[in-house]
């Protein structure tokens, strides 16, 4: 099954919670996290830059196979190569999350390459920093297509290959709250309902 993880801050409670590095608790927690993600696979959309890049690196450091999805081919390929040179399992797939064919292609590629998918991080997102009165219908549609519609399409595609993912352990983890944006509110609801239905 998939662990459906919501928006960009989703990894914070899992990986970035700060514990003094010298403490025994820190060492034990780090070991448990590494063991729990060892050989598991994470898809990170928008993973070539910024927050998505940090999330992808954090998962890689915990032992996960990381599939980086982005339209930025140059930075995506460079980042995947950097993770590989650091000894981590990572691949880059150039794709546009607004396109159904691209989504189906990278989900199938991730499953085919690593044999399983355990974490789906819908990090890809866009914003238009202008007044709603200045926003065009085309810009509005692009924001919703990238931030919300893509998340629905990803859930749909992962459902279609769920039978091949039975090796992954089920999880009841729910999505965490991400950055404030009108299109992200229904996206979090979509993730929550999907997680509850697993």
RALIN-V140536 format. One record per residue. N is the residue number from 1. PSI is psi in degrees with one decimal (none if undefined). Layout:
# RALIN-V140536
((N PSI) (N PSI))
This chain:
# RALIN-V140536
((1 168.4) (2 145.1) (3 108.8) (4 114.7) (5 136.7) (6 -121.2) (7 -163.5) (8 -23.4) (9 9.4) (10 -30.2) (11 -12.1) (12 -49.5) (13 -20.7) (14 -41.2) (15 -37.3) (16 -0.5) (17 126.0) (18 128.3) (19 135.9) (20 126.1) (21 -21.7) (22 -7.7) (23 151.7) (24 -34.8) (25 -39.3) (26 -45.3) (27 -40.9) (28 -40.7) (29 -42.8) (30 -41.4) (31 -42.5) (32 -42.5) (33 -41.9) (34 -43.1) (35 -36.0) (36 -24.5) (37 -4.0) (38 125.2) (39 9.0) (40 162.8) (41 133.5) (42 129.2) (43 126.7) (44 108.8) (45 148.0) (46 35.6) (47 5.9) (48 -15.9) (49 162.5) (50 -134.8) (51 -40.2) (52 -38.3) (53 -41.7) (54 -39.9) (55 -45.9) (56 -42.7) (57 -40.0) (58 -42.9) (59 -41.2) (60 -42.0) (61 -24.1) (62 6.5) (63 3.1) (64 151.5) (65 126.1) (66 129.3) (67 110.5) (68 123.4) (69 128.7) (70 159.5) (71 -17.9) (72 91.0) (73 -44.6) (74 -52.7) (75 -33.3) (76 -47.2) (77 -39.8) (78 -40.6) (79 -44.1) (80 -41.2) (81 -37.5) (82 -43.6) (83 -40.8) (84 -40.4) (85 -23.5) (86 1.8) (87 11.5) (88 158.6) (89 113.0) (90 143.4) (91 156.5) (92 135.5) (93 116.5) (94 123.1) (95 156.7) (96 116.2) (97 -7.6) (98 -11.1) (99 126.0) (100 -44.8) (101 -38.3) (102 -42.5) (103 -47.7) (104 -38.7) (105 -47.1) (106 -27.4) (107 -44.9) (108 -38.5) (109 -40.8) (110 -45.3) (111 -39.4) (112 -36.2) (113 -43.8) (114 -6.2) (115 -0.4) (116 158.7) (117 123.1) (118 -30.5) (119 131.2) (120 108.8) (121 105.4) (122 79.0) (123 -26.2) (124 132.3) (125 155.3) (126 159.9) (127 156.0) (128 107.9) (129 75.1) (130 166.0) (131 143.9) (132 -27.2) (133 -17.3) (134 -9.9) (135 132.3) (136 161.0) (137 -35.7) (138 -42.1) (139 -40.9) (140 -45.5) (141 -36.8) (142 -40.2) (143 -47.6) (144 -37.4) (145 -39.6) (146 -44.7) (147 -31.2) (148 -54.4) (149 -38.8) (150 -36.7) (151 -41.1) (152 -44.1) (153 -38.1) (154 -42.5) (155 -40.3) (156 -44.4) (157 -38.3) (158 -31.3) (159 -35.2) (160 -22.9) (161 13.3) (162 -33.1) (163 -29.5) (164 -4.4) (165 18.9) (166 -13.8) (167 -23.1) (168 143.8) (169 139.7) (170 154.1) (171 145.6) (172 9.0) (173 133.8) (174 157.8) (175 147.5) (176 164.4) (177 135.7) (178 -158.9) (179 146.9) (180 125.9) (181 137.5) (182 -39.5) (183 -17.0) (184 -21.0) (185 -53.3) (186 -26.2) (187 -41.2) (188 -38.5) (189 -42.5) (190 -45.7) (191 -41.9) (192 -44.5) (193 -39.0) (194 -41.9) (195 -39.8) (196 -24.2) (197 -6.1) (198 none))
